[in-house]
Amino acid sequence: MVEPTIPDRVRWAVEQLQLQSDHRVLEIGGGPGAAADLICPRLDQGWLLDLDRSATAIERTRRRNQAHLDSGRLRLQHSELRNLDVPAGSVDVAFSVNVNTFWTGSAGVELGVLFQALAPGGRLLILYGPGPPGSDQQRVLARVQDAVAASPFRSSSAWAECRGAGVIAQRPRP
């Protein structure tokens, strides 16, 4: 059997998460479950919730990561982000890779949902792989940062490097 590939942008994104073994992680738009291949083995006491609006993506993740589902380290939720169903403050790190929701519209509802899901001090990383030559990556990052600034998150920063770019925000501690 051929091992499924993990795209470079996903490897880079997982490196940015700074995971600890007890983290409770939310991936927004998990697609075929490539990030779960990298994240779940790092979680001894924590878990990964993979949220995707596509039933096909959820099924692909299930097939690819059945052992992680069986161990309890991976959970799946078929839903739009705006309908995320988790207890308030139950997530330590939330992230997305190449999800357009955060720059194609206001994303106010979605960012509000994420703010509630994150524990105080929890981090949100909205990440994008490297754009093609001539891409408008800075415009995308500026739109994402504007959306985050209009949300309950109080601090955010954007960065770009050769392997990817993103915006990171943190839920303030009380």
Protein Blocks (a to p, Z undefined) as FASTA:
>chain_A
ZZddddfklmmmmmmnopafkbccddehklnolmmmmmmmmpmklccddddfbfklmmmm
mmmmmmmmmnopaccddddfkloccdehiafbdcdehiaklmmmnolmmmmmmmmmpcgh
iacddddddddehiaklmmmmmmmmmmmmmmbfbdcddddfkbccdddddddZZ
